[in-house]
Amino acid sequence: MTATTEISATQRIANQRNAQKSTGPRTEDGKNNAKFNARRHGLTGQFYCMSENDEIAYNAFEARMLPSLRPEGAYETQLAISVTQDQWRLNRSRSIEHNLYGQGHDELAETTDACSPNVQVASTMADTFREGDRTFANIALYETRIHRMIAKNEKRLAELRAEREAAAAQIREAEAQARYEAELLVRLAKFENEGFNEDGVVSPEARIGETVEVNGFVFSSAQLRLDIARADRLTTAKICAKYGWDAARIKAACQINFPRAA
């Protein structure tokens, strides 16, 4: 338990008077600096402080990264942005490490007596690391944490994409089955309309309107007829090619012989 120290009435009055004398920053520079006094960090905000060049570079980086992650919807996009920002932070961390070594080379080059330029560079690099080993260790720790966050977000993004693609595959499969059945219905309507009904009356099942609906999927009747006609012509072409485009052989191969009744 922390003990509190009572102050005298005289000291309290003096403190209040001193507080009234503080008018805050008066210069423009002081006011600009004081604007951010209450802003401890930007972890929970949407406002980013960047130089103009960094902002341009980041926007270009994000524009290239996001499409490669293929997000769909708000949640996937948010995860993709998190991955993109962490990749940017990782690149920035590496650039800081390179810059520290470059700065150390400039500062320590004259203090190193080496037998060759290569040895001098290696020596100044070692001296830079030795003097700033805690800084470089912090950079490595920082990068490790970023890698973990990237892996976590990429895993979740991959899971969402797999779920979405599996659902889309099921829909495509259901649509393909529905289309197959719709084609059968169109073929049946054509079959019945070509005189196979003995009474000459077209049954309601044989009437096909502008669209055909199967299991909630709606197809254009005209498009179905075109696709059926094209498929039939392709089948005919394959048969003709199989028998060398010989009409007699094709006719003989396609002739149907029904067994005679006993």
C-alpha positions, 0 to 999 in steps of 0.5 A: 500500500502506498502512503499519501503525503498530506500537504499544508494549506499554504503549499496547496494555495502556492501550487494553485497560484503556480498553475494559474501562471502556466498558459501553455505554449505560446509560439507556433512551434510549441503549439504544433508540438503540444497538439500530440501531447495526449496521443501516446501511440497510433495503435488504435487510431486510423490516422497515420503520420507519414512523410509525403514520399513515404505515403506515396511509396506505401500506397504503391506498395499496398496497391501491388500487395492487396490484389495478390492476397485476393481478399473478398469482403470487408473482413478478408480485406481487413486481414489483407491490409494487416498483412500488407502493413506488417510486410511494410513494417518488416521492410522498414525494420530491415532498412533501419538495420542497413542504415545503422550499419551505414551510419556506423561505417561513416562514424567509425571508419576513421578510427579503424586501422585495417590492411584493406578496404574489405577488412575495414568494412568488416571491422567497422560493421563488427564495431557498430554491432558491438556498440549497438548490440541491444538495438540490433537485438530489439530489431530482431525481436521486432521482426520476429513478432511481425513474422508471427502476426503475418503468419497468423493473419495469412493463415486466417485469410487462407482459411476464409478463402478456402471456405469461400472457394469450397462454398463456390464449388458446391454452388457451381456443382449444383448449377451444373447439375441443374443445367444438365436437368434443364437441357434434358427438359428442353430435349424432352420438349423437342422430342414430344413436340416432333409428333411422338404424342399419338393424339397430337396434343402437346402436354404441359410438360412439353411446353418450354417458355423463355426460361427453365427453372431447376432447383432455384437456377434459371436458364434461358431456353434460347441459350439452352437450345443453342448449346444443345444444337452445338453439342449435337453437331459436335457429336455428329462431327466426331462420328464422321471423323471416326469413320473417315467422313465416309457416308456409307460407313457412317450410315451403317454405323448409326443404323439402329437394328431393333430385334424382331418380335417372336 
